Amino acid sequence: MKRIILMASTLMLSACGTSGVTNAELLNQEIPKNYSRIIVTRDNSLRYMAGGADVSLNGEKIASLATKASVIKDTPSGKNTLMVRAPADFGDYSISFETKPHKTYRFVVSPNENKSLLPGMLFGAIGETVQSINAHTSNNSGYFQIEPETNKDQTETP
């Protein structure tokens, strides 16, 4: 039984993600009128490195990012929401923000330090079930988190 659980866990955490930069051609194009540019990059943490991080913008999946991968997407200016989750995770992590026309916003996906693997490791399927119920009742409970990147190249910070 332990072997089956280990194999299933390995399979769930080894989901593929896109490497490199998705929509890199947008970097050579001007941002359209009344649009903002969103750039999301996954960090190079070892935690959850085997699994892809599914990124959605305003409810539309825009990428499944592998470690150090990025996605670039132009979106109408105004209120936007980014969400990240792991394919086998019941929880997710989201951030809402306002964008201004012709501005670029950068975000980083990294492991959610508040998410614990301990329940599943200690109590197996029962621990994972309890944690999944908790994920449905609390915000930002996914394996990954998404936060604004703060650096000198950022044209605007949400």
C-alpha positions in Angstrom: 0.0 0.0 0.0 2.8 2.4 0.9 4.4 1.7 -2.5 1.2 2.6 -4.3 0.8 5.8 -2.4 4.4 6.7 -3.1 4.0 6.0 -6.8 0.8 8.0 -7.0 2.3 10.9 -5.2 5.3 10.9 -7.5 3.1 10.8 -10.5 1.0 13.7 -9.3 4.0 15.9 -8.5 5.8 15.1 -11.7 3.4 17.0 -14.0 5.1 18.6 -16.9 5.4 22.4 -17.2 6.5 24.7 -20.0 10.1 25.7 -19.9 11.5 28.8 -21.4 9.4 31.9 -22.2 5.8 31.5 -23.5 4.8 34.4 -25.9 8.3 35.8 -25.9 7.5 37.6 -29.2 5.4 40.1 -27.3 8.6 41.6 -25.8 9.4 42.9 -29.3 5.9 44.4 -29.7 4.4 47.6 -28.4 1.7 47.1 -25.7 -1.7 47.6 -27.4 -3.8 50.7 -26.6 -5.8 50.2 -23.3 -3.8 47.1 -22.5 -1.2 46.2 -19.8 1.6 43.5 -20.0 1.8 40.8 -17.4 5.0 38.8 -17.0 4.9 35.8 -14.7 8.1 33.9 -13.9 8.5 30.8 -11.7 11.5 30.8 -9.4 14.1 28.1 -9.2 13.2 26.6 -5.8 13.8 23.0 -5.2 10.4 22.5 -3.5 7.8 21.2 -5.9 10.3 21.5 -8.8 9.0 18.4 -10.5 5.5 19.7 -10.8 4.1 22.4 -13.1 2.6 25.5 -11.8 -0.7 26.3 -13.7 -1.1 30.0 -14.1 -4.5 31.6 -14.9 -5.2 35.3 -15.8 -8.8 36.3 -15.2 -10.0 32.7 -15.2 -8.2 31.7 -18.4 -5.2 29.3 -18.1 -2.2 31.0 -19.8 0.6 28.6 -18.9 1.9 25.6 -16.9 5.3 26.8 -15.8 8.3 24.6 -15.1 11.1 25.9 -12.8 12.6 29.2 -14.2 10.0 29.4 -17.0 8.0 32.6 -17.8 4.8 33.6 -19.6 4.0 37.0 -21.1 0.4 38.1 -21.7 -1.2 41.3 -22.7 -4.5 42.0 -20.9 -7.1 44.8 -20.9 -6.1 47.5 -18.3 -8.2 47.6 -15.1 -8.9 45.0 -12.5 -7.1 41.7 -13.1 -6.7 38.4 -11.1 -3.8 36.0 -11.4 -4.2 32.5 -9.9 -1.7 29.7 -9.5 -2.2 26.1 -8.6 -0.6 22.7 -8.9 -2.4 20.1 -11.1 -2.9 17.6 -8.2 -3.7 20.3 -5.6 -7.1 21.1 -4.2 -6.0 24.6 -3.2 -4.9 27.6 -5.2 -3.4 31.0 -4.6 -4.7 34.2 -6.2 -3.9 37.9 -6.3 -6.1 40.7 -7.6 -4.7 44.1 -8.8 -5.4 47.1 -10.9 -3.3 47.7 -14.1 -2.8 50.9 -16.0 -2.5 51.2 -19.8 1.0 50.6 -21.4 2.5 49.4 -18.1 4.3 46.1 -17.5 3.7 44.1 -14.3 6.0 41.3 -13.2 5.1 38.5 -10.8 7.0 35.6 -9.3 5.6 32.1 -8.6 7.2 30.3 -5.7 6.4 27.6 -3.2 3.8 28.6 -0.7 5.6 28.3 2.6 2.3 28.0 4.5 1.4 24.8 2.7 2.5 21.7 4.7 3.3 18.3 3.3 3.2 16.9 6.8 -0.5 15.8 7.0 0.0 13.6 3.9 3.3 12.2 5.0 2.1 11.4 8.5 -1.5 10.3 7.9 -1.5 9.3 4.3 -4.8 9.7 2.3 -6.7 10.7 5.4 -4.3 13.6 6.1 -4.5 14.7 2.5 -8.3 14.6 2.6 -8.4 16.8 5.7 -6.0 19.2 4.1 -8.0 19.3 0.9 -11.2 20.1 2.8 -9.3 23.0 4.5 -8.1 24.1 1.1 -11.7 24.5 -0.1 -12.6 26.7 2.9 -9.6 29.0 3.0 -7.9 31.4 0.6 -4.4 31.1 -0.8 -3.9 27.5 0.4 -2.2 26.0 -2.7 1.2 24.5 -3.1 2.4 27.7 -4.9 2.0 31.4 -4.3 2.2 34.3 -6.7 3.5 37.7 -5.6 4.5 41.0 -7.4 8.2 41.0 -8.3 10.0 44.0 -6.9 13.0 45.1 -9.0 14.3 48.1 -10.9 12.9 46.9 -14.3 9.3 46.9 -13.0 7.4 49.8 -14.7 4.6 49.6 -12.2 3.9 47.7 -9.0 0.4 46.5 -8.2 
